[in-house]
Amino acid sequence: MTRSEFVQAISTRMTHLKPEDIELAVRTIFAAMTEALARDDRIEIRGFGSFTARRRRSRQGRNPKTGELISVPEKRVPFFVAGQDLAARVDGNNRPPQRPSAMSSGGSVSNGTA
């Protein structure tokens, strides 16, 4: 999905908003996320996933055209980890995974009396 398709999908659901306003909101959100990753901040969107910037060490690579060895410098790259809810939906399970509660952990609950 491209950014314009994303804006269009939101526009069909939020008909009371102008597409220009949705475009501005999407650009603003992406700019804020980009700036946060550039500052090495972590972005976490519950139920969706988290974004971080990871460092890749410098290494030796090869020029694919000539086969010549080249030095690839260290760099930071964006990295995404899908949340449990998103992963379950992508896998075809439309229900989010059940999270264990304190009462269903199998342990007994003590009220402090013997």
Phi and psi restraints in degrees (range 20) as a CNS / XPLOR table:
assign (resid 1 and name C) (resid 2 and name N)
       (resid 2 and name CA) (resid 2 and name C) 1.0 -85.1 20.0 2
assign (resid 2 and name N) (resid 2 and name CA)
       (resid 2 and name C) (resid 3 and name N) 1.0 169.1 20.0 2
assign (resid 2 and name C) (resid 3 and name N)
       (resid 3 and name CA) (resid 3 and name C) 1.0 -61.6 20.0 2
assign (resid 3 and name N) (resid 3 and name CA)
       (resid 3 and name C) (resid 4 and name N) 1.0 -40.7 20.0 2
assign (resid 3 and name C) (resid 4 and name N)
       (resid 4 and name CA) (resid 4 and name C) 1.0 -66.0 20.0 2
assign (resid 4 and name N) (resid 4 and name CA)
       (resid 4 and name C) (resid 5 and name N) 1.0 -35.6 20.0 2
assign (resid 4 and name C) (resid 5 and name N)
       (resid 5 and name CA) (resid 5 and name C) 1.0 -67.4 20.0 2
assign (resid 5 and name N) (resid 5 and name CA)
       (resid 5 and name C) (resid 6 and name N) 1.0 -36.4 20.0 2
assign (resid 5 and name C) (resid 6 and name N)
       (resid 6 and name CA) (resid 6 and name C) 1.0 -63.1 20.0 2
assign (resid 6 and name N) (resid 6 and name CA)
       (resid 6 and name C) (resid 7 and name N) 1.0 -46.2 20.0 2
assign (resid 6 and name C) (resid 7 and name N)
       (resid 7 and name CA) (resid 7 and name C) 1.0 -61.3 20.0 2
assign (resid 7 and name N) (resid 7 and name CA)
       (resid 7 and name C) (resid 8 and name N) 1.0 -42.7 20.0 2
assign (resid 7 and name C) (resid 8 and name N)
       (resid 8 and name CA) (resid 8 and name C) 1.0 -63.2 20.0 2
assign (resid 8 and name N) (resid 8 and name CA)
       (resid 8 and name C) (resid 9 and name N) 1.0 -40.9 20.0 2
assign (resid 8 and name C) (resid 9 and name N)
       (resid 9 and name CA) (resid 9 and name C) 1.0 -63.7 20.0 2
assign (resid 9 and name N) (resid 9 and name CA)
       (resid 9 and name C) (resid 10 and name N) 1.0 -40.8 20.0 2
assign (resid 9 and name C) (resid 10 and name N)
       (resid 10 and name CA) (resid 10 and name C) 1.0 -67.3 20.0 2
assign (resid 10 and name N) (resid 10 and name CA)
       (resid 10 and name C) (resid 11 and name N) 1.0 -40.8 20.0 2
assign (resid 10 and name C) (resid 11 and name N)
       (resid 11 and name CA) (resid 11 and name C) 1.0 -61.3 20.0 2
assign (resid 11 and name N) (resid 11 and name CA)
       (resid 11 and name C) (resid 12 and name N) 1.0 -36.4 20.0 2
assign (resid 11 and name C) (resid 12 and name N)
       (resid 12 and name CA) (resid 12 and name C) 1.0 -71.2 20.0 2
assign (resid 12 and name N) (resid 12 and name CA)
       (resid 12 and name C) (resid 13 and name N) 1.0 -26.4 20.0 2
assign (resid 12 and name C) (resid 13 and name N)
       (resid 13 and name CA) (resid 13 and name C) 1.0 -88.8 20.0 2
assign (resid 13 and name N) (resid 13 and name CA)
       (resid 13 and name C) (resid 14 and name N) 1.0 -28.9 20.0 2
assign (resid 13 and name C) (resid 14 and name N)
       (resid 14 and name CA) (resid 14 and name C) 1.0 -115.9 20.0 2
assign (resid 14 and name N) (resid 14 and name CA)
       (resid 14 and name C) (resid 15 and name N) 1.0 67.7 20.0 2
assign (resid 14 and name C) (resid 15 and name N)
       (resid 15 and name CA) (resid 15 and name C) 1.0 -65.7 20.0 2
assign (resid 15 and name N) (resid 15 and name CA)
       (resid 15 and name C) (resid 16 and name N) 1.0 -17.2 20.0 2
assign (resid 15 and name C) (resid 16 and name N)
       (resid 16 and name CA) (resid 16 and name C) 1.0 -78.4 20.0 2
assign (resid 16 and name N) (resid 16 and name CA)
       (resid 16 and name C) (resid 17 and name N) 1.0 -9.4 20.0 2
assign (resid 16 and name C) (resid 17 and name N)
       (resid 17 and name CA) (resid 17 and name C) 1.0 -102.9 20.0 2
assign (resid 17 and name N) (resid 17 and name CA)
       (resid 17 and name C) (resid 18 and name N) 1.0 144.9 20.0 2
assign (resid 17 and name C) (resid 18 and name N)
       (resid 18 and name CA) (resid 18 and name C) 1.0 -76.8 20.0 2
assign (resid 18 and name N) (resid 18 and name CA)
       (resid 18 and name C) (resid 19 and name N) 1.0 142.7 20.0 2
assign (resid 18 and name C) (resid 19 and name N)
       (resid 19 and name CA) (resid 19 and name C) 1.0 -55.9 20.0 2
assign (resid 19 and name N) (resid 19 and name CA)
       (resid 19 and name C) (resid 20 and name N) 1.0 -33.1 20.0 2
assign (resid 19 and name C) (resid 20 and name N)
       (resid 20 and name CA) (resid 20 and name C) 1.0 -65.0 20.0 2
assign (resid 20 and name N) (resid 20 and name CA)
       (resid 20 and name C) (resid 21 and name N) 1.0 -37.8 20.0 2
assign (resid 20 and name C) (resid 21 and name N)
       (resid 21 and name CA) (resid 21 and name C) 1.0 -69.2 20.0 2
assign (resid 21 and name N) (resid 21 and name CA)
       (resid 21 and name C) (resid 22 and name N) 1.0 -38.0 20.0 2
assign (resid 21 and name C) (resid 22 and name N)
       (resid 22 and name CA) (resid 22 and name C) 1.0 -65.8 20.0 2
assign (resid 22 and name N) (resid 22 and name CA)
       (resid 22 and name C) (resid 23 and name N) 1.0 -43.2 20.0 2
assign (resid 22 and name C) (resid 23 and name N)
       (resid 23 and name CA) (resid 23 and name C) 1.0 -58.7 20.0 2
assign (resid 23 and name N) (resid 23 and name CA)
       (resid 23 and name C) (resid 24 and name N) 1.0 -43.8 20.0 2
assign (resid 23 and name C) (resid 24 and name N)
       (resid 24 and name CA) (resid 24 and name C) 1.0 -63.6 20.0 2
assign (resid 24 and name N) (resid 24 and name CA)
       (resid 24 and name C) (resid 25 and name N) 1.0 -42.8 20.0 2
assign (resid 24 and name C) (resid 25 and name N)
       (resid 25 and name CA) (resid 25 and name C) 1.0 -63.7 20.0 2
assign (resid 25 and name N) (resid 25 and name CA)
       (resid 25 and name C) (resid 26 and name N) 1.0 -44.0 20.0 2
assign (resid 25 and name C) (resid 26 and name N)
       (resid 26 and name CA) (resid 26 and name C) 1.0 -64.3 20.0 2
assign (resid 26 and name N) (resid 26 and name CA)
       (resid 26 and name C) (resid 27 and name N) 1.0 -45.4 20.0 2
assign (resid 26 and name C) (resid 27 and name N)
       (resid 27 and name CA) (resid 27 and name C) 1.0 -60.9 20.0 2
assign (resid 27 and name N) (resid 27 and name CA)
       (resid 27 and name C) (resid 28 and name N) 1.0 -40.2 20.0 2
assign (resid 27 and name C) (resid 28 and name N)
       (resid 28 and name CA) (resid 28 and name C) 1.0 -65.6 20.0 2
assign (resid 28 and name N) (resid 28 and name CA)
       (resid 28 and name C) (resid 29 and name N) 1.0 -43.2 20.0 2
assign (resid 28 and name C) (resid 29 and name N)
       (resid 29 and name CA) (resid 29 and name C) 1.0 -62.8 20.0 2
assign (resid 29 and name N) (resid 29 and name CA)
       (resid 29 and name C) (resid 30 and name N) 1.0 -47.1 20.0 2
assign (resid 29 and name C) (resid 30 and name N)
       (resid 30 and name CA) (resid 30 and name C) 1.0 -65.0 20.0 2
assign (resid 30 and name N) (resid 30 and name CA)
       (resid 30 and name C) (resid 31 and name N) 1.0 -37.1 20.0 2
assign (resid 30 and name C) (resid 31 and name N)
       (resid 31 and name CA) (resid 31 and name C) 1.0 -65.1 20.0 2
assign (resid 31 and name N) (resid 31 and name CA)
       (resid 31 and name C) (resid 32 and name N) 1.0 -42.1 20.0 2
assign (resid 31 and name C) (resid 32 and name N)
       (resid 32 and name CA) (resid 32 and name C) 1.0 -64.3 20.0 2
assign (resid 32 and name N) (resid 32 and name CA)
       (resid 32 and name C) (resid 33 and name N) 1.0 -39.9 20.0 2
assign (resid 32 and name C) (resid 33 and name N)
       (resid 33 and name CA) (resid 33 and name C) 1.0 -65.9 20.0 2
assign (resid 33 and name N) (resid 33 and name CA)
       (resid 33 and name C) (resid 34 and name N) 1.0 -42.1 20.0 2
assign (resid 33 and name C) (resid 34 and name N)
       (resid 34 and name CA) (resid 34 and name C) 1.0 -62.6 20.0 2
assign (resid 34 and name N) (resid 34 and name CA)
       (resid 34 and name C) (resid 35 and name N) 1.0 -44.4 20.0 2
assign (resid 34 and name C) (resid 35 and name N)
       (resid 35 and name CA) (resid 35 and name C) 1.0 -63.9 20.0 2
assign (resid 35 and name N) (resid 35 and name CA)
       (resid 35 and name C) (resid 36 and name N) 1.0 -39.8 20.0 2
assign (resid 35 and name C) (resid 36 and name N)
       (resid 36 and name CA) (resid 36 and name C) 1.0 -63.5 20.0 2
assign (resid 36 and name N) (resid 36 and name CA)
       (resid 36 and name C) (resid 37 and name N) 1.0 -44.2 20.0 2
assign (resid 36 and name C) (resid 37 and name N)
       (resid 37 and name CA) (resid 37 and name C) 1.0 -66.4 20.0 2
assign (resid 37 and name N) (resid 37 and name CA)
       (resid 37 and name C) (resid 38 and name N) 1.0 -35.3 20.0 2
assign (resid 37 and name C) (resid 38 and name N)
       (resid 38 and name CA) (resid 38 and name C) 1.0 -65.4 20.0 2
assign (resid 38 and name N) (resid 38 and name CA)
       (resid 38 and name C) (resid 39 and name N) 1.0 -30.5 20.0 2
assign (resid 38 and name C) (resid 39 and name N)
       (resid 39 and name CA) (resid 39 and name C) 1.0 -83.0 20.0 2
assign (resid 39 and name N) (resid 39 and name CA)
       (resid 39 and name C) (resid 40 and name N) 1.0 1.0 20.0 2
assign (resid 39 and name C) (resid 40 and name N)
       (resid 40 and name CA) (resid 40 and name C) 1.0 71.2 20.0 2
assign (resid 40 and name N) (resid 40 and name CA)
       (resid 40 and name C) (resid 41 and name N) 1.0 24.9 20.0 2
assign (resid 40 and name C) (resid 41 and name N)
       (resid 41 and name CA) (resid 41 and name C) 1.0 -83.0 20.0 2
assign (resid 41 and name N) (resid 41 and name CA)
       (resid 41 and name C) (resid 42 and name N) 1.0 155.3 20.0 2
assign (resid 41 and name C) (resid 42 and name N)
       (resid 42 and name CA) (resid 42 and name C) 1.0 -97.2 20.0 2
assign (resid 42 and name N) (resid 42 and name CA)
       (resid 42 and name C) (resid 43 and name N) 1.0 138.5 20.0 2
assign (resid 42 and name C) (resid 43 and name N)
       (resid 43 and name CA) (resid 43 and name C) 1.0 -113.0 20.0 2
assign (resid 43 and name N) (resid 43 and name CA)
       (resid 43 and name C) (resid 44 and name N) 1.0 123.8 20.0 2
assign (resid 43 and name C) (resid 44 and name N)
       (resid 44 and name CA) (resid 44 and name C) 1.0 -125.3 20.0 2
assign (resid 44 and name N) (resid 44 and name CA)
       (resid 44 and name C) (resid 45 and name N) 1.0 123.5 20.0 2
assign (resid 44 and name C) (resid 45 and name N)
       (resid 45 and name CA) (resid 45 and name C) 1.0 -117.0 20.0 2
assign (resid 45 and name N) (resid 45 and name CA)
       (resid 45 and name C) (resid 46 and name N) 1.0 105.2 20.0 2
assign (resid 45 and name C) (resid 46 and name N)
       (resid 46 and name CA) (resid 46 and name C) 1.0 -54.4 20.0 2
assign (resid 46 and name N) (resid 46 and name CA)
       (resid 46 and name C) (resid 47 and name N) 1.0 133.7 20.0 2
assign (resid 46 and name C) (resid 47 and name N)
       (resid 47 and name CA) (resid 47 and name C) 1.0 82.7 20.0 2
assign (resid 47 and name N) (resid 47 and name CA)
       (resid 47 and name C) (resid 48 and name N) 1.0 -11.8 20.0 2
assign (resid 47 and name C) (resid 48 and name N)
       (resid 48 and name CA) (resid 48 and name C) 1.0 -112.2 20.0 2
assign (resid 48 and name N) (resid 48 and name CA)
       (resid 48 and name C) (resid 49 and name N) 1.0 -58.9 20.0 2
assign (resid 48 and name C) (resid 49 and name N)
       (resid 49 and name CA) (resid 49 and name C) 1.0 159.4 20.0 2
assign (resid 49 and name N) (resid 49 and name CA)
       (resid 49 and name C) (resid 50 and name N) 1.0 -173.0 20.0 2
assign (resid 49 and name C) (resid 50 and name N)
       (resid 50 and name CA) (resid 50 and name C) 1.0 -132.9 20.0 2
assign (resid 50 and name N) (resid 50 and name CA)
       (resid 50 and name C) (resid 51 and name N) 1.0 148.3 20.0 2
assign (resid 50 and name C) (resid 51 and name N)
       (resid 51 and name CA) (resid 51 and name C) 1.0 -116.2 20.0 2
assign (resid 51 and name N) (resid 51 and name CA)
       (resid 51 and name C) (resid 52 and name N) 1.0 136.8 20.0 2
assign (resid 51 and name C) (resid 52 and name N)
       (resid 52 and name CA) (resid 52 and name C) 1.0 -139.1 20.0 2
assign (resid 52 and name N) (resid 52 and name CA)
       (resid 52 and name C) (resid 53 and name N) 1.0 166.3 20.0 2
assign (resid 52 and name C) (resid 53 and name N)
       (resid 53 and name CA) (resid 53 and name C) 1.0 -105.2 20.0 2
assign (resid 53 and name N) (resid 53 and name CA)
       (resid 53 and name C) (resid 54 and name N) 1.0 125.3 20.0 2
assign (resid 53 and name C) (resid 54 and name N)
       (resid 54 and name CA) (resid 54 and name C) 1.0 -110.2 20.0 2
assign (resid 54 and name N) (resid 54 and name CA)
       (resid 54 and name C) (resid 55 and name N) 1.0 148.6 20.0 2
assign (resid 54 and name C) (resid 55 and name N)
       (resid 55 and name CA) (resid 55 and name C) 1.0 -92.3 20.0 2
assign (resid 55 and name N) (resid 55 and name CA)
       (resid 55 and name C) (resid 56 and name N) 1.0 136.0 20.0 2
assign (resid 55 and name C) (resid 56 and name N)
       (resid 56 and name CA) (resid 56 and name C) 1.0 -109.3 20.0 2
assign (resid 56 and name N) (resid 56 and name CA)
       (resid 56 and name C) (resid 57 and name N) 1.0 127.4 20.0 2
assign (resid 56 and name C) (resid 57 and name N)
       (resid 57 and name CA) (resid 57 and name C) 1.0 -66.8 20.0 2
assign (resid 57 and name N) (resid 57 and name CA)
       (resid 57 and name C) (resid 58 and name N) 1.0 156.9 20.0 2
assign (resid 57 and name C) (resid 58 and name N)
       (resid 58 and name CA) (resid 58 and name C) 1.0 -67.3 20.0 2
assign (resid 58 and name N) (resid 58 and name CA)
       (resid 58 and name C) (resid 59 and name N) 1.0 153.1 20.0 2
assign (resid 58 and name C) (resid 59 and name N)
       (resid 59 and name CA) (resid 59 and name C) 1.0 -156.8 20.0 2
assign (resid 59 and name N) (resid 59 and name CA)
       (resid 59 and name C) (resid 60 and name N) 1.0 170.5 20.0 2
assign (resid 59 and name C) (resid 60 and name N)
       (resid 60 and name CA) (resid 60 and name C) 1.0 -95.0 20.0 2
assign (resid 60 and name N) (resid 60 and name CA)
       (resid 60 and name C) (resid 61 and name N) 1.0 131.8 20.0 2
assign (resid 60 and name C) (resid 61 and name N)
       (resid 61 and name CA) (resid 61 and name C) 1.0 -128.1 20.0 2
assign (resid 61 and name N) (resid 61 and name CA)
       (resid 61 and name C) (resid 62 and name N) 1.0 -175.0 20.0 2
assign (resid 61 and name C) (resid 62 and name N)
       (resid 62 and name CA) (resid 62 and name C) 1.0 -127.4 20.0 2
assign (resid 62 and name N) (resid 62 and name CA)
       (resid 62 and name C) (resid 63 and name N) 1.0 140.6 20.0 2
assign (resid 62 and name C) (resid 63 and name N)
       (resid 63 and name CA) (resid 63 and name C) 1.0 -70.3 20.0 2
assign (resid 63 and name N) (resid 63 and name CA)
       (resid 63 and name C) (resid 64 and name N) 1.0 118.2 20.0 2
assign (resid 63 and name C) (resid 64 and name N)
       (resid 64 and name CA) (resid 64 and name C) 1.0 -65.0 20.0 2
assign (resid 64 and name N) (resid 64 and name CA)
       (resid 64 and name C) (resid 65 and name N) 1.0 -23.3 20.0 2
assign (resid 64 and name C) (resid 65 and name N)
       (resid 65 and name CA) (resid 65 and name C) 1.0 -80.5 20.0 2
assign (resid 65 and name N) (resid 65 and name CA)
       (resid 65 and name C) (resid 66 and name N) 1.0 -42.5 20.0 2
assign (resid 65 and name C) (resid 66 and name N)
       (resid 66 and name CA) (resid 66 and name C) 1.0 -106.9 20.0 2
assign (resid 66 and name N) (resid 66 and name CA)
       (resid 66 and name C) (resid 67 and name N) 1.0 -18.5 20.0 2
assign (resid 66 and name C) (resid 67 and name N)
       (resid 67 and name CA) (resid 67 and name C) 1.0 81.2 20.0 2
assign (resid 67 and name N) (resid 67 and name CA)
       (resid 67 and name C) (resid 68 and name N) 1.0 1.4 20.0 2
assign (resid 67 and name C) (resid 68 and name N)
       (resid 68 and name CA) (resid 68 and name C) 1.0 -69.2 20.0 2
assign (resid 68 and name N) (resid 68 and name CA)
       (resid 68 and name C) (resid 69 and name N) 1.0 139.4 20.0 2
assign (resid 68 and name C) (resid 69 and name N)
       (resid 69 and name CA) (resid 69 and name C) 1.0 -70.2 20.0 2
assign (resid 69 and name N) (resid 69 and name CA)
       (resid 69 and name C) (resid 70 and name N) 1.0 135.1 20.0 2
assign (resid 69 and name C) (resid 70 and name N)
       (resid 70 and name CA) (resid 70 and name C) 1.0 -133.5 20.0 2
assign (resid 70 and name N) (resid 70 and name CA)
       (resid 70 and name C) (resid 71 and name N) 1.0 155.7 20.0 2
assign (resid 70 and name C) (resid 71 and name N)
       (resid 71 and name CA) (resid 71 and name C) 1.0 -93.5 20.0 2
assign (resid 71 and name N) (resid 71 and name CA)
       (resid 71 and name C) (resid 72 and name N) 1.0 123.1 20.0 2
assign (resid 71 and name C) (resid 72 and name N)
       (resid 72 and name CA) (resid 72 and name C) 1.0 -99.7 20.0 2
assign (resid 72 and name N) (resid 72 and name CA)
       (resid 72 and name C) (resid 73 and name N) 1.0 117.9 20.0 2
assign (resid 72 and name C) (resid 73 and name N)
       (resid 73 and name CA) (resid 73 and name C) 1.0 -72.0 20.0 2
assign (resid 73 and name N) (resid 73 and name CA)
       (resid 73 and name C) (resid 74 and name N) 1.0 162.4 20.0 2
assign (resid 73 and name C) (resid 74 and name N)
       (resid 74 and name CA) (resid 74 and name C) 1.0 -61.3 20.0 2
assign (resid 74 and name N) (resid 74 and name CA)
       (resid 74 and name C) (resid 75 and name N) 1.0 145.8 20.0 2
assign (resid 74 and name C) (resid 75 and name N)
       (resid 75 and name CA) (resid 75 and name C) 1.0 -154.1 20.0 2
assign (resid 75 and name N) (resid 75 and name CA)
       (resid 75 and name C) (resid 76 and name N) 1.0 163.7 20.0 2
assign (resid 75 and name C) (resid 76 and name N)
       (resid 76 and name CA) (resid 76 and name C) 1.0 -106.2 20.0 2
assign (resid 76 and name N) (resid 76 and name CA)
       (resid 76 and name C) (resid 77 and name N) 1.0 138.8 20.0 2
assign (resid 76 and name C) (resid 77 and name N)
       (resid 77 and name CA) (resid 77 and name C) 1.0 -131.7 20.0 2
assign (resid 77 and name N) (resid 77 and name CA)
       (resid 77 and name C) (resid 78 and name N) 1.0 147.2 20.0 2
assign (resid 77 and name C) (resid 78 and name N)
       (resid 78 and name CA) (resid 78 and name C) 1.0 -69.4 20.0 2
assign (resid 78 and name N) (resid 78 and name CA)
       (resid 78 and name C) (resid 79 and name N) 1.0 145.7 20.0 2
assign (resid 78 and name C) (resid 79 and name N)
       (resid 79 and name CA) (resid 79 and name C) 1.0 -137.7 20.0 2
assign (resid 79 and name N) (resid 79 and name CA)
       (resid 79 and name C) (resid 80 and name N) 1.0 136.0 20.0 2
assign (resid 79 and name C) (resid 80 and name N)
       (resid 80 and name CA) (resid 80 and name C) 1.0 -122.2 20.0 2
assign (resid 80 and name N) (resid 80 and name CA)
       (resid 80 and name C) (resid 81 and name N) 1.0 135.4 20.0 2
assign (resid 80 and name C) (resid 81 and name N)
       (resid 81 and name CA) (resid 81 and name C) 1.0 -120.7 20.0 2
assign (resid 81 and name N) (resid 81 and name CA)
       (resid 81 and name C) (resid 82 and name N) 1.0 121.8 20.0 2
assign (resid 81 and name C) (resid 82 and name N)
       (resid 82 and name CA) (resid 82 and name C) 1.0 -70.1 20.0 2
assign (resid 82 and name N) (resid 82 and name CA)
       (resid 82 and name C) (resid 83 and name N) 1.0 142.0 20.0 2
assign (resid 82 and name C) (resid 83 and name N)
       (resid 83 and name CA) (resid 83 and name C) 1.0 -74.7 20.0 2
assign (resid 83 and name N) (resid 83 and name CA)
       (resid 83 and name C) (resid 84 and name N) 1.0 166.7 20.0 2
assign (resid 83 and name C) (resid 84 and name N)
       (resid 84 and name CA) (resid 84 and name C) 1.0 -61.4 20.0 2
assign (resid 84 and name N) (resid 84 and name CA)
       (resid 84 and name C) (resid 85 and name N) 1.0 -41.3 20.0 2
assign (resid 84 and name C) (resid 85 and name N)
       (resid 85 and name CA) (resid 85 and name C) 1.0 -64.2 20.0 2
assign (resid 85 and name N) (resid 85 and name CA)
       (resid 85 and name C) (resid 86 and name N) 1.0 -46.2 20.0 2
assign (resid 85 and name C) (resid 86 and name N)
       (resid 86 and name CA) (resid 86 and name C) 1.0 -63.5 20.0 2
assign (resid 86 and name N) (resid 86 and name CA)
       (resid 86 and name C) (resid 87 and name N) 1.0 -45.1 20.0 2
assign (resid 86 and name C) (resid 87 and name N)
       (resid 87 and name CA) (resid 87 and name C) 1.0 -60.3 20.0 2
assign (resid 87 and name N) (resid 87 and name CA)
       (resid 87 and name C) (resid 88 and name N) 1.0 -40.6 20.0 2
assign (resid 87 and name C) (resid 88 and name N)
       (resid 88 and name CA) (resid 88 and name C) 1.0 -65.9 20.0 2
assign (resid 88 and name N) (resid 88 and name CA)
       (resid 88 and name C) (resid 89 and name N) 1.0 -40.3 20.0 2
assign (resid 88 and name C) (resid 89 and name N)
       (resid 89 and name CA) (resid 89 and name C) 1.0 -69.5 20.0 2
assign (resid 89 and name N) (resid 89 and name CA)
       (resid 89 and name C) (resid 90 and name N) 1.0 -39.2 20.0 2
assign (resid 89 and name C) (resid 90 and name N)
       (resid 90 and name CA) (resid 90 and name C) 1.0 -65.5 20.0 2
assign (resid 90 and name N) (resid 90 and name CA)
       (resid 90 and name C) (resid 91 and name N) 1.0 -34.3 20.0 2
assign (resid 90 and name C) (resid 91 and name N)
       (resid 91 and name CA) (resid 91 and name C) 1.0 -74.7 20.0 2
assign (resid 91 and name N) (resid 91 and name CA)
       (resid 91 and name C) (resid 92 and name N) 1.0 -3.7 20.0 2
assign (resid 91 and name C) (resid 92 and name N)
       (resid 92 and name CA) (resid 92 and name C) 1.0 101.9 20.0 2
assign (resid 92 and name N) (resid 92 and name CA)
       (resid 92 and name C) (resid 93 and name N) 1.0 -1.8 20.0 2
assign (resid 92 and name C) (resid 93 and name N)
       (resid 93 and name CA) (resid 93 and name C) 1.0 -99.2 20.0 2
assign (resid 93 and name N) (resid 93 and name CA)
       (resid 93 and name C) (resid 94 and name N) 1.0 107.3 20.0 2
assign (resid 93 and name C) (resid 94 and name N)
       (resid 94 and name CA) (resid 94 and name C) 1.0 -75.4 20.0 2
assign (resid 94 and name N) (resid 94 and name CA)
       (resid 94 and name C) (resid 95 and name N) 1.0 -11.1 20.0 2
assign (resid 94 and name C) (resid 95 and name N)
       (resid 95 and name CA) (resid 95 and name C) 1.0 -93.3 20.0 2
assign (resid 95 and name N) (resid 95 and name CA)
       (resid 95 and name C) (resid 96 and name N) 1.0 133.2 20.0 2
assign (resid 95 and name C) (resid 96 and name N)
       (resid 96 and name CA) (resid 96 and name C) 1.0 -63.9 20.0 2
assign (resid 96 and name N) (resid 96 and name CA)
       (resid 96 and name C) (resid 97 and name N) 1.0 153.0 20.0 2
assign (resid 96 and name C) (resid 97 and name N)
       (resid 97 and name CA) (resid 97 and name C) 1.0 -63.6 20.0 2
assign (resid 97 and name N) (resid 97 and name CA)
       (resid 97 and name C) (resid 98 and name N) 1.0 148.3 20.0 2
assign (resid 97 and name C) (resid 98 and name N)
       (resid 98 and name CA) (resid 98 and name C) 1.0 -74.1 20.0 2
assign (resid 98 and name N) (resid 98 and name CA)
       (resid 98 and name C) (resid 99 and name N) 1.0 130.8 20.0 2
assign (resid 98 and name C) (resid 99 and name N)
       (resid 99 and name CA) (resid 99 and name C) 1.0 -96.9 20.0 2
assign (resid 99 and name N) (resid 99 and name CA)
       (resid 99 and name C) (resid 100 and name N) 1.0 135.0 20.0 2
assign (resid 99 and name C) (resid 100 and name N)
       (resid 100 and name CA) (resid 100 and name C) 1.0 -66.7 20.0 2
assign (resid 100 and name N) (resid 100 and name CA)
       (resid 100 and name C) (resid 101 and name N) 1.0 139.6 20.0 2
assign (resid 100 and name C) (resid 101 and name N)
       (resid 101 and name CA) (resid 101 and name C) 1.0 -100.5 20.0 2
assign (resid 101 and name N) (resid 101 and name CA)
       (resid 101 and name C) (resid 102 and name N) 1.0 168.7 20.0 2
assign (resid 101 and name C) (resid 102 and name N)
       (resid 102 and name CA) (resid 102 and name C) 1.0 -63.3 20.0 2
assign (resid 102 and name N) (resid 102 and name CA)
       (resid 102 and name C) (resid 103 and name N) 1.0 -33.7 20.0 2
assign (resid 102 and name C) (resid 103 and name N)
       (resid 103 and name CA) (resid 103 and name C) 1.0 -80.1 20.0 2
assign (resid 103 and name N) (resid 103 and name CA)
       (resid 103 and name C) (resid 104 and name N) 1.0 -23.7 20.0 2
assign (resid 103 and name C) (resid 104 and name N)
       (resid 104 and name CA) (resid 104 and name C) 1.0 -99.1 20.0 2
assign (resid 104 and name N) (resid 104 and name CA)
       (resid 104 and name C) (resid 105 and name N) 1.0 14.4 20.0 2
assign (resid 104 and name C) (resid 105 and name N)
       (resid 105 and name CA) (resid 105 and name C) 1.0 -77.1 20.0 2
assign (resid 105 and name N) (resid 105 and name CA)
       (resid 105 and name C) (resid 106 and name N) 1.0 -6.8 20.0 2
assign (resid 105 and name C) (resid 106 and name N)
       (resid 106 and name CA) (resid 106 and name C) 1.0 91.8 20.0 2
assign (resid 106 and name N) (resid 106 and name CA)
       (resid 106 and name C) (resid 107 and name N) 1.0 -13.5 20.0 2
assign (resid 106 and name C) (resid 107 and name N)
       (resid 107 and name CA) (resid 107 and name C) 1.0 -85.5 20.0 2
assign (resid 107 and name N) (resid 107 and name CA)
       (resid 107 and name C) (resid 108 and name N) 1.0 163.6 20.0 2
assign (resid 107 and name C) (resid 108 and name N)
       (resid 108 and name CA) (resid 108 and name C) 1.0 -91.2 20.0 2
assign (resid 108 and name N) (resid 108 and name CA)
       (resid 108 and name C) (resid 109 and name N) 1.0 152.4 20.0 2
assign (resid 108 and name C) (resid 109 and name N)
       (resid 109 and name CA) (resid 109 and name C) 1.0 -102.2 20.0 2
assign (resid 109 and name N) (resid 109 and name CA)
       (resid 109 and name C) (resid 110 and name N) 1.0 125.4 20.0 2
assign (resid 109 and name C) (resid 110 and name N)
       (resid 110 and name CA) (resid 110 and name C) 1.0 -104.0 20.0 2
assign (resid 110 and name N) (resid 110 and name CA)
       (resid 110 and name C) (resid 111 and name N) 1.0 139.2 20.0 2
assign (resid 110 and name C) (resid 111 and name N)
       (resid 111 and name CA) (resid 111 and name C) 1.0 -100.1 20.0 2
assign (resid 111 and name N) (resid 111 and name CA)
       (resid 111 and name C) (resid 112 and name N) 1.0 8.4 20.0 2
assign (resid 111 and name C) (resid 112 and name N)
       (resid 112 and name CA) (resid 112 and name C) 1.0 90.6 20.0 2
assign (resid 112 and name N) (resid 112 and name CA)
       (resid 112 and name C) (resid 113 and name N) 1.0 -0.3 20.0 2
assign (resid 112 and name C) (resid 113 and name N)
       (resid 113 and name CA) (resid 113 and name C) 1.0 -102.6 20.0 2
assign (resid 113 and name N) (resid 113 and name CA)
       (resid 113 and name C) (resid 114 and name N) 1.0 151.9 20.0 2
